[in-house]
Amino acid sequence: MAEMTKRERVERAMALEETDRVPLYDLLLCDRAIEYFAGESLPPLVDTPETRAAVDRITGRAIARMLDATRSSTFGPLVDRDYSDEFGFVYHEDAREKTSWIVKRPFDDVAGAAEYLKKRLAWLQERIRQVRAHEREERERYHQWFAEVQARIGDTVHLLAQMGTGLDEIRQQLGFELFAYVEADQPELISEVMEAYTDLNVATCHAVADLSLSPVVLTYGDIACKQRLLHSPAWLRREFFPRLKRLNDAWHEHGFNCLFHSDGYLMEVMDDLVATGIDGLNPIETVAGMNLGEVRRKYPRLFLAGGIDMSQLLSHGTPEEVREVCRQAIREASPGYLMGSTTEADNSCRAENLIAMYEVAREGF
């Protein structure tokens, strides 16, 4: 089979058609792997515009050489630091972990959490009005950002957007305990804020959708953990799945594929997820109980992305073990499979294992 472009390879995989080789989809966040694929060393990390430009350029070059598709193109935090947002949340950014988390909230009880949600709701409603009233400006601003992203990563397919129903955002902002209390005492408030998040994302979809830029988006909601769901199926069917369907339907209007992302064990509600119109599933977290072959057999119309464990295999395994698992994954899930880690190839992963995964992808069929 003739060599395909990255977009051809990704689009054929999403259509469950044969490809010249398995495409690679991942978030490349491992410093040593970035240096390997970029062919140059990262500079000393200091919080300056020059350093940010350099590390993002190097990361983009590595992505262009390693991956067929991604949803993240920046290096991550440069240094450890704390910062505050307009609502009074204090966040910590961690340069090694390539992430951030809340270290202090502007409330510590149910009443305070509910008051915050009302402020967030007003903010969301204003953003919805702005997007709808200034759709052209929103589109131009978003497309300019996307062009800058694409320029860094060459012809690697970048997902056009990542959108959820607000569940993840509310849960993070409140924390699980306060989320549970507010949902029990004022379920209509949680529902109203989720609806506003969904309305904003649907409005943004219609403003920015353009298939010439990318053929696929990520719709998400982390609804599960190891071996079980984080919320009851009844609650998800009432509050989450209908809104996820609205997002998928909006993107489908513009011809996009919707890759759904949730960590954890999802089999209890896979039929519900398929009914929302998802086209693909990611990351298929094997240590949580997901099985790539089982998902392929039960849901043959989904394209699959991920499936190579990053918490144990890519972090602690050997390159030969990685090669064996990758080849087995390709046998079980292709066609219609984009190989990659079970969420992200971060600094917990061994660079030699990520290189082994890349080499297997290059073997072809």
C-alpha positions in Angstrom: 0.0 0.0 0.0 1.3 3.5 -0.9 2.4 5.7 1.9 -0.4 8.0 3.1 -0.4 11.5 4.5 -1.1 11.8 8.2 -4.5 13.1 7.6 -5.3 10.4 5.1 -4.1 7.8 7.6 -6.1 9.3 10.5 -9.3 9.7 8.4 -9.1 6.1 7.1 -8.6 4.8 10.6 -11.6 6.7 11.8 -13.6 5.3 8.9 -12.5 1.7 10.0 -10.6 1.3 6.7 -7.2 -0.2 6.1 -4.2 2.1 6.4 -0.5 1.8 5.4 0.4 1.5 9.0 -1.3 2.1 12.4 -1.4 5.9 13.2 -0.1 7.2 16.5 -2.3 9.4 18.6 -0.9 10.8 21.9 0.0 13.7 24.1 3.8 14.0 24.0 4.9 15.4 27.4 8.0 13.3 28.2 11.0 15.5 28.1 13.5 12.8 27.1 11.2 11.7 24.3 10.7 15.2 23.1 14.5 15.7 22.9 14.9 12.4 21.1 12.3 13.0 18.4 13.2 16.7 18.0 16.8 15.9 17.7 17.9 18.7 20.1 18.1 19.4 23.8 15.6 21.4 25.8 17.0 24.6 27.3 17.2 25.2 31.0 13.7 25.8 32.2 13.1 29.4 33.3 9.9 31.4 33.1 10.8 33.7 30.2 9.0 34.3 26.8 12.2 33.2 25.1 12.2 29.9 26.9 8.5 29.4 26.3 9.0 29.9 22.6 12.0 27.5 22.5 10.4 24.6 24.3 7.1 24.9 22.4 9.1 25.0 19.1 11.1 21.9 20.1 7.9 20.1 21.3 6.2 20.9 18.1 9.1 19.5 16.1 9.0 16.3 18.2 5.2 15.9 17.7 5.7 16.4 14.0 8.2 13.6 13.8 6.5 11.1 16.1 2.7 11.5 16.0 0.0 11.3 13.4 -2.5 13.1 15.6 -2.6 14.9 19.0 -4.7 17.2 21.1 -1.9 19.1 22.8 1.0 20.9 21.3 2.7 22.8 24.1 5.4 21.8 26.5 3.5 22.5 29.7 4.5 24.6 32.8 8.1 25.8 32.8 8.6 26.2 36.5 6.7 25.3 39.7 4.4 28.2 40.7 1.2 29.2 42.3 -1.3 31.6 40.7 -4.8 32.8 41.3 -7.8 33.3 38.9 -10.5 35.9 38.9 -12.8 33.8 41.1 -10.2 33.5 43.9 -9.0 29.9 43.2 -5.3 29.3 43.9 -3.6 26.8 41.5 -0.3 25.1 41.6 1.6 24.4 38.3 4.1 21.6 38.4 6.8 21.6 35.7 7.7 17.9 36.0 4.1 16.6 36.2 3.1 19.0 33.3 -0.2 19.8 35.0 -1.8 22.0 37.6 -4.3 21.5 40.5 -6.3 23.6 42.9 -4.5 24.2 46.3 -7.0 26.7 47.7 -10.7 27.4 47.0 -12.5 30.7 47.7 -15.0 28.7 49.8 -14.9 25.8 52.3 -18.6 24.8 52.8 -21.7 24.0 50.9 -23.2 27.5 51.0 -20.0 29.0 49.7 -19.8 26.4 46.9 -23.3 27.1 45.9 -22.7 30.9 45.8 -19.6 30.3 43.7 -21.6 28.2 41.2 -24.1 31.1 40.8 -21.3 33.4 40.0 -19.9 30.9 37.5 -23.3 30.6 36.0 -23.5 34.3 35.4 -20.0 34.3 33.8 -21.0 31.4 31.5 -24.2 33.1 30.5 -22.3 36.3 29.6 -19.8 34.2 27.5 -22.6 32.5 25.7 -24.0 36.0 24.8 -20.6 37.2 23.6 -20.0 34.1 21.4 -23.4 34.3 19.8 -23.3 38.1 19.3 -19.7 38.1 17.9 -19.5 34.8 16.1 -17.2 36.1 13.3 -14.7 37.5 15.8 -14.8 34.3 17.8 -14.1 32.3 14.7 -11.2 34.5 13.5 -9.6 34.5 17.0 -9.9 30.7 17.3 -8.7 30.0 13.8 -5.7 32.3 14.3 -4.8 30.3 17.5 -5.2 27.0 15.6 -3.0 28.2 12.7 -0.3 29.0 15.2 -0.7 25.5 16.8 -0.6 23.8 13.4 2.5 25.7 12.3 4.4 24.2 15.2 3.5 20.6 14.5 3.6 20.4 10.7 1.1 18.0 9.1 0.3 16.2 12.4 -3.5 16.2 12.8 -4.5 18.4 15.7 -8.0 17.9 17.1 -9.9 21.1 16.5 -11.4 21.3 19.9 -11.9 19.6 23.3 -15.4 20.1 24.8 -17.3 18.7 27.7 -20.6 19.1 29.5 -19.2 21.0 32.4 -19.2 18.0 34.7 -15.4 17.8 34.9 -15.1 21.5 35.5 -17.7 21.7 38.2 -16.3 18.6 40.0 -12.8 20.0 39.9 -13.9 23.5 41.1 -15.9 22.1 44.0 -14.0 19.0 44.8 -15.8 15.6 45.0 -17.2 16.1 48.5 -18.7 19.5 48.0 -19.9 18.5 44.6 -21.8 15.6 46.2 -23.3 17.8 48.9 -24.4 20.5 46.5 -25.8 18.0 44.1 -27.8 16.4 46.9 -29.1 19.7 48.3 -29.5 21.7 45.1 -29.5 19.4 42.1 -31.1 22.0 39.9 -28.1 24.3 40.4 -25.6 21.6 39.2 -27.9 20.9 36.3 -28.2 24.6 35.4 -24.5 25.1 35.4 -23.9 22.0 33.3 -26.5 23.2 30.8 -24.7 26.6 30.6 -21.3 24.9 29.9 -23.0 22.8 27.2 -24.7 25.8 25.7 -21.4 27.6 25.5 -19.6 24.7 23.9 -22.4 24.2 21.3 -22.3 27.9 20.5 -18.5 27.8 20.1 -18.7 24.7 17.9 -21.0 26.5 15.5 -18.7 29.5 15.5 -15.4 27.7 14.9 -16.1 24.5 13.0 -14.1 24.1 9.8 -13.3 20.7 8.4 -10.4 22.1 6.4 -8.6 22.5 9.7 -9.1 19.1 11.2 -11.5 16.2 10.8 -12.0 15.3 14.5 -12.7 16.8 17.9 -12.6 15.5 21.5 -15.8 15.4 23.5 -15.1 14.4 27.1 -16.2 13.6 30.6 -14.3 11.6 33.1 -17.1 9.5 34.4 -15.3 6.4 35.7 -12.4 5.1 37.7 -10.9 1.6 38.2 -13.5 -1.1 37.8 -16.5 1.3 38.4 -18.3 4.5 37.5 -17.9 7.7 39.4 -21.6 8.5 39.2 -24.7 6.2 39.1 -25.9 5.1 35.6 -29.3 6.8 36.5 -27.6 10.1 37.2 -25.5 9.9 34.1 -28.6 9.2 32.0 -30.3 12.2 33.4 -27.5 14.8 33.5 -24.6 13.7 31.4 -25.5 11.6 28.4 -28.2 14.0 27.0 -25.7 16.9 27.1 -23.0 14.8 25.6 -25.4 13.9 22.7 -26.0 17.6 22.1 -22.3 18.2 21.7 -21.8 15.3 19.4 -24.8 16.3 17.4 -23.5 19.8 17.0 -20.1 18.7 15.7 -21.8 16.1 13.4 -23.7 18.9 11.8 -20.4 20.1 10.5 -19.1 16.7 9.4 -16.7 16.1 12.3 -15.9 12.8 14.0 -16.2 12.9 17.8 -13.6 11.0 19.8 -15.0 10.5 23.3 -12.5 10.6 26.2 -13.0 9.2 29.7 -10.6 7.4 31.9 -11.8 4.4 33.9 -14.0 1.3 33.4 -16.9 2.3 31.1 -18.4 -1.0 30.0 -21.5 -0.6 32.2 -22.6 2.4 30.2 -21.0 1.8 26.8 -24.4 1.3 25.1 -25.4 4.7 26.5 -22.2 6.3 25.2 -22.7 4.8 21.7 -26.3 6.1 21.8 -24.9 9.7 22.3 -23.3 9.4 18.9 -19.6 9.0 19.8 -17.5 7.9 16.8 -14.4 6.9 18.7 -13.3 6.0 22.3 -10.2 7.0 24.2 -8.1 6.1 26.1 -9.3 2.6 26.9 -7.6 2.4 30.2 -6.4 -1.2 30.6 -5.4 -1.0 34.2 -8.9 0.1 35.1 -10.4 -3.0 33.5 -10.9 -2.0 29.9 -9.9 -4.5 27.3 -9.1 -3.4 23.8 -10.2 -6.6 22.1 -13.5 -6.8 24.0 -14.3 -3.2 23.1 -13.5 -3.9 19.4 -15.7 -7.1 19.4 -18.7 -5.5 21.2 -18.6 -2.1 19.4 -17.2 -2.8 16.0 -18.3 0.6 14.6 -16.2 2.7 16.9 -12.7 3.7 16.1 -10.4 3.3 19.1 -7.5 5.4 20.3 -5.0 4.6 23.1 -4.9 1.2 24.8 -1.2 1.1 25.7 -0.9 1.4 29.4 1.2 4.4 30.6 0.9 3.9 34.4 2.8 0.6 34.5 3.9 -0.6 31.0 5.3 2.6 29.5 6.6 3.7 32.9 8.2 0.5 34.2 8.2 -2.0 31.4 10.9 -2.9 29.0 11.0 -1.9 25.3 10.5 -5.5 24.3 7.4 -5.8 26.5 6.1 -2.6 25.0 6.6 -4.0 21.5 4.7 -7.2 22.3 1.7 -5.3 23.8 1.7 -2.9 20.9 1.7 -5.6 18.3 -1.1 -7.4 20.1 -3.1 -4.2 20.3 -2.8 -3.7 16.5 -3.9 -7.3 15.9 -7.0 -6.9 18.2 -8.1 -3.4 17.2 -7.2 -2.7 13.6 -8.5 -1.5 11.3 -10.0 1.5 13.0 -7.2 1.9 15.6 -5.0 4.8 16.5 -2.3 3.5 18.9 -1.2 5.5 21.9 -0.9 5.7 25.6 -3.8 5.4 28.0 -4.1 9.2 28.1 -0.6 10.9 27.9 3.0 10.1 27.4 4.3 12.2 30.3 7.5 12.2 32.3 6.5 9.1 34.2 7.1 7.2 30.9 10.5 5.9 29.9 11.6 7.5 26.6 12.9 4.1 25.3 9.4 2.7 25.7 7.8 5.5 23.8 10.4 5.0 21.1 9.5 1.3 21.0 5.8 2.1 20.5 6.8 4.5 17.7 8.9 1.8 16.0 6.1 -0.7 16.1 3.7 1.8 14.5 6.3 2.2 11.7 6.4 -1.5 11.0 3.3 -1.3 8.8 0.9 -4.2 8.2 
